[in-house]
């Protein structure tokens, strides 16, 4: 069973490390960390901040990812978009998902990265959505006590034949 994502790897061209540092270090606020000696021979760079780990891997036949991308949750989408634009990076606003503010920012090599922030706290967003039985997902503070019947969860107090 999967538990978490340890890191993401983003491809960069051979010799692109110096060009990557201002973007991944300065703009995104990630700290470059040393790669293990054996892996450092391959080139690339590793950056991290808390649980966020980004590995930049060198590809001989580099092609930017303009569709496949990583999505980072941030505190302030407008701020990172503004700072990226001021630093000369391409940005593309996107409002196609209700309840989420997001922007795509392209790194120095043309890789598309997504930066997003929920407009509502996730718990509030989820709790406002009805389930397929028409009941609501419990809000913070509510304690669900479901019972199991024929593989389905029933809200507390609801009997099997109540439908």
MOGI-V563100 format. One record per run of one state. SS is the DSSP state (H for helix, E for strand, - for the rest). FROM is the first residue (numbers start at 1). LEN is the number of residues. Records with the same first field share a line. If there is no record, write none. Layout:
# MOGI-V563100
SS = FROM-LEN + FROM-LEN
This chain:
# MOGI-V563100
- = 1-7 + 14-3 + 28-3 + 34-3 + 41-4 + 50-2 + 60-10 + 74-3 + 87-4 + 95-5 + 107-5 + 119-3 + 128-2 + 131-5 + 137-10 + 150-2 + 155-9
E = 8-6 + 31-3 + 45-5 + 52-8 + 70-4 + 91-4 + 100-7 + 112-7 + 130-1 + 136-1 + 147-3 + 152-3
H = 17-11 + 37-4 + 77-10 + 122-6
